[in-house]
C-alpha cells in the first residue's frame, strides 16, 4: 500500500480534507490517514503518480515527505 507522510495535520478536519483530496484522484481507493503518525496511505485500482498525490496534499496547505 503506497503512503506518504503529511506534516501539519492537527485535527479530524485535516484528516478528512486529506482523505477527500486523495479519494478525488483517479485510481485511488481505500484511503487511510493517521493523525498520530501523519501517514496517508491508499490502495490503487490503476497506477497513480505519487507526485499527483503530493500535489493534492500540498494544495491543502500541508507539507509532504
Residue pairs with C-beta under 8 A, 6 or more apart in sequence:
1 41
1 42
1 43
2 41
2 42
2 44
2 48
2 50
2 53
3 39
3 40
3 41
3 42
4 39
4 40
4 50
4 53
4 54
4 57
4 64
4 65
5 37
5 38
5 39
5 40
5 64
5 65
6 18
6 33
6 38
6 39
6 40
6 57
6 62
6 63
6 64
6 65
7 38
7 62
7 63
7 64
7 65
8 14
8 61
8 62
8 63
9 15
9 18
9 33
9 35
9 38
9 62
10 35
11 35
12 35
14 35
14 62
15 33
15 35
17 60
18 31
18 33
18 40
18 57
18 60
18 62
19 31
19 32
19 33
19 40
21 56
21 57
21 59
21 60
22 28
22 31
22 33
22 40
22 42
22 53
22 56
22 57
23 29
23 31
24 56
25 48
25 52
25 53
25 56
26 46
26 48
27 44
27 45
27 46
27 47
27 48
28 42
28 43
28 44
28 45
28 48
28 53
29 42
29 43
29 44
29 45
30 42
30 43
31 40
31 41
31 42
32 39
32 40
32 41
32 42
33 39
33 40
33 41
34 40
34 41
40 53
40 57
42 48
42 53
53 64
54 64
57 64
58 64
